[in-house]
């Protein structure tokens, strides 16, 4: 990043990045702790991905409402309030044994608690990404997203490694020996307690984020009207020739990424014979590649974002190599390659989608539409993966199906984009336009005439 670019980025943006880092760090560490609790209670293997599924469900169910909430208050305050909800879910998981439930129901309580964390995350996300478009001009969106996505991936890397480290006997016994609270008995409980404090650190950064001065029109509070309008927002982004491509790519990527996260844990156990804490390191290794890919993507101008689409096809094909490797060095190299390819093509597409969403709708509403589509795909893909595990399908067979699916869909999206540009050669000229809510303003003006 040049000195000019650094000067153009306001100081408050770094506070947003810090808040996002710690909140995401805790989210990912808590997933490992939740899986450890499920294993501790002897839950079946298909229950672990259902924790991730419950997290995504919150995004889908609240999608029509969180955009309006994010645009109704300064986004730093929204991030603080929603981070508090995450803390509540974390503590609910910590006290899983305090409700007098039988063991088999305690497993479902853990999944419910992670769903509460998902509620906080669902409302947190439009504010987190929306404030990026409020703070940065279009020319810096790819660079800004590169920083945000890079830090998010670092938080995933460190989060899963932190979760894995906290449940190892050495670290867990040390935390338990501190006797921080009464009735602290197991490694998973010790991990959750530490993770709750990470959420508190994120909350402090949330409170320090300055107001951007962007004020949106008063938001509706009628649930029926919000749902109806949200459906209109979805239609606006899917009809836009740039929005539909970037939305299709990010929807596929995040659904595939969430599923791959769970696949790697099971693959580490079935194919490589690793424990949960060791498999969590594999997830972190893939994230190292994503960091590198995301940082390289920061060099891609917004107008050339669509040129990164072929990397998605390559990523799907590289996934097909996973069942062929057993040597740990080869495993690490392969996972880094998969992560790098994913990070390189998704960051520009994410920036393009945020730009078009901000221009057509608003920061909060466009991110809510993005989250709805991405999390709906996560629900579909993770549920399908859980069903495959329940049916007893071997993990290497699942991986081959997964890789072919990703590559096939990316080829279809590339053909779709080529057809769009053939019909409208001036489509790329729309990238970089300023303003926000243009599609809504036109629709409102038409309704008044």
C-alpha positions in Angstrom: 0.0 0.0 0.0 1.4 3.4 -1.0 1.9 6.3 1.4 -1.0 8.1 -0.3 -3.3 5.2 0.3 -2.3 5.0 3.9 -3.0 8.7 4.4 -6.4 8.3 2.8 -7.5 5.6 5.3 -9.0 7.3 8.4 -7.8 6.2 11.8 -11.3 4.9 12.8 -10.9 2.2 10.1 -8.1 0.6 12.1 -10.4 0.5 15.1 -13.0 -1.3 13.0 -10.4 -3.8 11.9 -9.3 -4.4 15.5 -12.9 -4.9 16.7 -13.6 -7.3 13.8 -10.4 -9.3 14.5 -11.2 -10.0 18.1 -14.8 -10.7 17.6 -14.1 -13.1 14.7 -11.3 -14.7 16.7 -13.7 -15.5 19.5 -16.4 -16.8 17.1 -13.9 -19.3 15.5 -12.4 -20.4 18.8 -15.8 -21.0 20.2 -16.7 -23.3 17.3 -13.8 -25.6 18.3 -14.9 -25.4 22.0 -18.5 -26.3 21.0 -17.3 -29.3 19.0 -15.1 -30.4 22.0 -18.2 -30.2 24.2 -20.2 -32.2 21.8 -17.5 -34.9 21.7 -17.2 -34.7 25.5 -20.9 -35.5 25.7 -20.5 -38.3 23.2 -22.6 -36.6 20.5 -22.6 -38.3 17.0 -20.1 -36.9 14.4 -22.9 -35.3 12.3 -23.8 -33.1 15.3 -20.5 -31.1 14.9 -21.4 -29.5 11.6 -24.9 -28.8 12.9 -23.4 -26.3 15.3 -22.1 -24.4 12.2 -25.6 -24.9 10.6 -27.3 -23.3 13.6 -25.0 -20.3 13.4 -25.8 -19.8 9.7 -29.6 -20.2 10.4 -29.6 -17.1 12.5 -28.3 -15.1 9.5 -31.1 -16.3 7.3 -33.9 -15.8 9.7 -32.8 -12.3 10.7 -31.7 -11.1 7.3 -34.7 -8.9 6.6 -34.3 -7.0 9.9 -30.5 -6.6 10.6 -29.9 -4.3 7.6 -32.5 -1.8 9.0 -31.0 -2.1 12.4 -27.5 -1.5 11.1 -28.6 1.6 9.3 -30.6 3.0 12.2 -27.7 3.7 14.6 -24.0 4.6 14.3 -22.4 1.3 13.2 -19.8 1.3 16.0 -22.7 1.2 18.5 -24.5 -1.6 16.6 -21.2 -3.6 16.6 -21.1 -3.2 20.4 -24.7 -4.2 21.1 -24.4 -7.3 18.8 -21.1 -8.3 20.3 -22.9 -8.3 23.7 -25.3 -10.9 22.3 -22.4 -13.1 21.3 -21.2 -12.9 24.9 -24.6 -14.1 26.1 -24.4 -17.1 23.8 -20.9 -17.9 24.9 -22.0 -17.8 28.6 -25.1 -19.9 27.8 -22.7 -22.5 26.4 -20.5 -22.3 29.4 -23.4 -23.0 31.7 -24.7 -25.9 29.6 -24.8 -28.2 32.6 -26.6 -25.8 34.9 -30.1 -26.3 33.5 -30.7 -29.8 34.8 -31.0 -31.3 31.3 -30.2 -35.0 30.5 -26.9 -35.4 28.6 -28.4 -36.0 25.2 -30.4 -32.7 25.6 -27.3 -30.8 26.7 -25.8 -31.4 23.2 -28.8 -29.6 21.7 -28.4 -26.8 24.2 -24.8 -26.3 23.0 -26.0 -26.0 19.4 -28.7 -23.6 20.6 -26.1 -21.5 22.4 -24.0 -21.3 19.2 -27.1 -20.2 17.4 -27.4 -17.3 19.8 -23.9 -16.3 19.0 -25.0 -16.5 15.4 -27.8 -14.0 16.1 -25.2 -11.5 17.3 -23.0 -12.2 14.3 -25.9 -11.8 11.9 -26.6 -8.3 13.2 -22.9 -7.5 13.6 -22.0 -8.2 10.0 -24.0 -5.5 8.1 -22.5 -2.9 10.5 -19.0 -4.3 10.1 -19.0 -4.3 6.3 -21.3 -1.3 6.0 -19.0 1.0 7.8 -16.2 0.1 5.3 -18.2 1.7 2.5 -19.0 4.7 4.7 -15.4 5.3 5.6 -13.6 4.5 2.3 -14.1 5.9 -1.2 -14.7 3.3 -4.1 -11.0 3.5 -5.2 -9.9 2.2 -1.8 -12.6 -0.5 -1.4 -10.5 -3.4 -2.7 -7.6 -2.4 -0.5 -9.9 -1.9 2.5 -11.5 -5.2 1.9 -8.1 -6.8 1.5 -7.3 -5.6 5.0 -10.6 -6.6 6.5 -10.7 -10.0 4.8 -7.0 -10.6 5.6 -7.5 -9.8 9.3 -10.7 -11.9 9.2 -8.8 -14.9 7.9 -6.0 -14.3 10.4 -8.6 -14.3 13.1 -10.0 -17.6 11.7 -6.4 -19.0 11.6 -5.7 -17.9 15.2 -9.2 -18.6 16.4 -9.3 -22.3 15.4 -5.7 -22.7 16.6 -6.6 -20.9 19.8 -9.6 -23.1 20.3 -7.5 -26.2 19.6 -4.8 -25.0 22.0 -7.2 -24.2 24.8 -8.6 -27.8 24.8 -5.2 -29.4 24.9 -4.4 -30.9 28.3 -1.4 -28.7 29.0 -3.2 -25.4 28.4 -6.6 -26.5 29.8 -5.0 -27.8 33.1 -3.2 -24.5 33.5 -6.4 -22.5 33.0 -8.3 -24.9 35.3 -5.6 -24.5 38.0 -6.2 -20.8 38.1 -9.7 -21.4 39.5 -11.1 -18.3 37.9 -14.7 -19.3 38.6 -16.3 -22.1 40.7 -17.4 -25.4 39.1 -14.8 -25.2 36.2 -14.0 -28.8 35.4 -13.3 -29.6 31.8 -11.0 -28.3 29.1 -13.9 -27.2 26.9 -15.4 -25.2 29.8 -12.0 -23.5 30.4 -11.7 -22.6 26.8 -15.2 -21.0 26.7 -14.3 -18.9 29.7 -11.2 -17.5 28.0 -13.1 -16.9 24.8 -15.7 -14.8 26.7 -12.9 -12.4 27.6 -11.8 -12.1 24.0 -15.4 -10.9 23.2 -15.0 -8.3 26.0 -11.8 -7.0 24.2 -13.8 -6.7 21.0 -16.5 -4.7 22.8 -13.9 -2.2 24.0 -12.8 -1.5 20.4 -16.4 -1.3 19.3 -17.0 1.6 21.7 -13.9 3.5 20.4 -15.2 3.5 16.7 -16.1 7.1 15.7 -19.3 8.1 14.0 -18.9 8.4 10.2 -21.6 11.1 9.8 -23.5 9.0 7.2 -27.3 9.2 8.1 -29.8 7.0 6.3 -33.6 7.7 6.1 -35.7 6.5 9.0 -35.9 2.7 9.0 -39.2 0.8 9.0 -40.1 -1.2 12.2 -43.1 -3.1 10.8 -41.9 -6.7 10.4 -44.2 -7.5 7.4 -43.0 -4.3 5.6 -39.4 -5.1 6.4 -39.7 -8.6 4.9 -41.5 -7.3 1.8 -38.8 -4.6 1.3 -36.0 -7.1 1.9 -37.4 -9.2 -0.9 -37.2 -6.1 -3.1 -33.6 -5.5 -2.1 -32.7 -9.1 -3.0 -34.3 -8.6 -6.4 -32.4 -5.4 -7.1 -29.0 -7.0 -6.5 -29.8 -10.2 -8.4 -31.1 -8.2 -11.4 -28.0 -5.9 -11.5 -25.5 -7.5 -14.0 -22.5 -6.8 -11.8 -24.3 -7.5 -8.6 -25.6 -10.9 -9.7 -22.1 -12.2 -10.7 -20.4 -11.0 -7.5 -23.3 -12.2 -5.4 -23.2 -15.6 -7.0 -19.5 -15.9 -6.4 -19.5 -14.8 -2.8 -22.5 -17.0 -2.1 -20.7 -20.1 -3.5 -17.4 -19.2 -1.8 -18.7 -18.7 1.7 -21.0 -21.8 1.5 -18.0 -23.8 0.3 -15.6 -22.3 2.8 -17.9 -23.1 5.8 -18.3 -26.6 4.6 -14.6 -27.1 3.9 -13.9 -26.0 7.5 -16.0 -28.9 8.8 -14.6 -31.3 6.0 -11.0 -30.6 7.1 -11.8 -31.5 10.7 -13.3 -34.8 9.6 -10.7 -35.4 7.0 -8.0 -34.9 9.6 -9.6 -37.6 11.8 -10.6 -40.2 9.1 -7.8 -39.8 6.6 -4.8 -38.6 8.6 -5.7 -40.0 12.1 -5.5 -36.6 13.9 -7.2 -35.5 17.1 -9.6 -32.5 17.2 -6.9 -30.1 18.4 -4.5 -31.3 15.6 -7.2 -31.1 13.0 -8.0 -27.5 14.1 -4.4 -26.7 13.1 -5.1 -27.8 9.6 -7.9 -25.3 9.3 -5.4 -22.7 10.4 -2.9 -23.8 7.8 -5.5 -23.3 5.0 -6.1 -19.8 6.4 -2.5 -18.9 6.1 -2.9 -19.3 2.3 -6.0 -17.3 2.3 -4.2 -14.4 4.0 -1.6 -14.4 1.3 -4.2 -14.6 -1.4 -6.2 -11.8 0.2 -3.2 -9.6 0.4 -2.2 -10.2 -3.2 -5.8 -9.4 -4.2 -5.3 -6.0 -2.7 -3.3 -5.1 -5.8 -6.3 -5.9 -8.1 -8.1 -2.7 -9.2 -11.9 -2.7 -8.6 -12.5 -2.5 -12.3 -10.6 -5.7 -12.9 -12.3 -7.7 -10.1 -14.1 -10.0 -12.6 -10.7 -11.1 -14.0 -10.1 -13.2 -10.9 -13.0 -15.6 -11.5 -11.0 -18.4 -13.1 -9.1 -18.8 -9.8 -12.3 -20.3 -8.3 -12.3 -23.1 -10.9 -8.7 -23.8 -10.1 -9.5 -23.9 -6.4 -12.2 -26.5 -6.9 -9.8 -28.7 -9.0 -7.0 -28.4 -6.4 -9.4 -29.7 -3.7 -9.6 -33.0 -5.7 -6.0 -33.6 -4.6 -6.8 -33.9 -0.9 -7.6 -37.6 -0.9 -4.2 -38.3 -2.6 -1.9 -36.8 0.1 -0.9 -38.2 3.5 2.5 -36.8 4.1 2.0 -33.8 6.4 4.3 -31.5 4.4 2.3 -32.2 1.3 -1.0 -31.7 3.3 0.2 -28.3 4.5 1.3 -27.2 1.0 -2.0 -28.3 -0.5 -4.2 -26.5 2.1 -2.1 -23.3 1.7 -2.7 -23.5 -2.1 -6.5 -24.0 -1.6 -6.6 -21.1 0.8 -4.5 -18.7 -1.4 -6.7 -19.4 -4.4 -9.8 -18.7 -2.5 -8.5 -15.5 -0.9 -7.3 -14.2 -4.2 -10.6 -14.4 -6.1 -13.1 -13.7 -3.3 -11.7 -10.4 -2.0 -12.1 -8.5 -5.3 -15.6 -10.0 -5.8 -16.5 -9.1 -2.2 -15.4 -5.5 -2.8 -17.3 -5.4 -6.1 -20.5 -6.7 -4.4 -20.2 -4.2 -1.6 -19.6 -1.3 -4.0 -22.7 -2.2 -6.2 -24.8 -2.9 -3.1 -23.8 0.5 -1.6 -24.5 2.3 -4.9 -27.9 0.6 -5.5 -29.2 0.2 -1.9 -27.3 1.2 1.3 -24.5 -0.2 3.3 -26.6 -2.1 5.8 -29.2 -3.4 3.5 -26.8 -4.6 0.8 -24.7 -6.5 3.3 -27.8 -8.1 4.8 -28.8 -9.3 1.3 -25.3 -10.7 0.8 -25.4 -12.4 4.2 -28.8 -13.9 3.5 -27.6 -15.5 0.3 -24.3 -16.7 1.6 -25.7 -18.1 4.8 -28.6 -19.8 3.0 -26.0 -21.6 0.9 -24.1 -22.5 4.1 -27.3 -24.0 5.5 -27.7 -26.0 2.3 -24.1 -27.2 1.9 -23.5 -27.9 5.6 -26.8 -29.7 5.9 -26.0 -31.8 2.9 -22.5 -32.6 4.4 -24.1 -33.6 7.7 -26.5 -35.9 5.8 -23.6 -37.5 4.0 -21.9 -38.2 7.3 -25.1 -39.6 8.8 -25.4 -41.9 5.7 -21.8 -43.1 6.4 -20.2 -41.8 3.2 -16.4 -41.7 3.4 -14.8 -38.3 3.8 -12.6 -38.7 0.7 -15.7 -39.4 -1.5 -17.3 -36.2 -0.1 -14.2 -34.2 -0.9 -14.2 -35.3 -4.5 -17.9 -34.4 -4.9 -17.2 -31.1 -3.1 -14.3 -30.1 -5.5 -16.3 -31.0 -8.6 -19.2 -29.0 -7.4 -17.2 -25.8 -6.8 -15.3 -26.1 -10.1 -18.5 -26.7 -12.0 -20.4 -23.8 -10.5 -17.5 -21.4 -11.1 -17.4 -22.4 -14.8 -21.2 -21.7 -15.0 -20.7 -18.3 -13.4 -17.9 -17.4 -15.8 -20.1 -18.3 -18.7 -22.9 -16.2 -17.2 -20.5 -13.2 -16.9 -19.3 -13.5 -20.5 -22.9 -13.6 -21.7 -23.7 -10.4 -19.6 -20.8 -8.5 -21.1 -21.6 -9.7 -24.6 -25.1 -8.3 -24.3 -23.9 -5.1 -22.6 -20.3 -4.2 -23.5 -20.4 -1.0 -21.3 -21.2 -2.9 -18.1 -17.7 -2.4 -16.6 -18.2 1.4 -16.9 -20.6 1.2 -13.9 -17.7 0.1 -11.6 -16.5 3.1 -9.5 -19.6 5.2 -9.5 -20.2 7.2 -6.3 -23.5 7.6 -4.4 -25.7 5.2 -2.5 -29.3 4.1 -2.7 -29.7 5.0 -6.4 -32.0 2.1 -7.2 -34.1 2.7 -4.1 -34.4 6.4 -4.9 -35.6 5.6 -8.4 -38.1 3.1 -7.1 -39.4 5.6 -4.5 -39.7 8.4 -7.1 -41.6 6.1 -9.4 -44.0 5.1 -6.6 -44.7 8.8 -5.8 -45.6 9.7 -9.5 
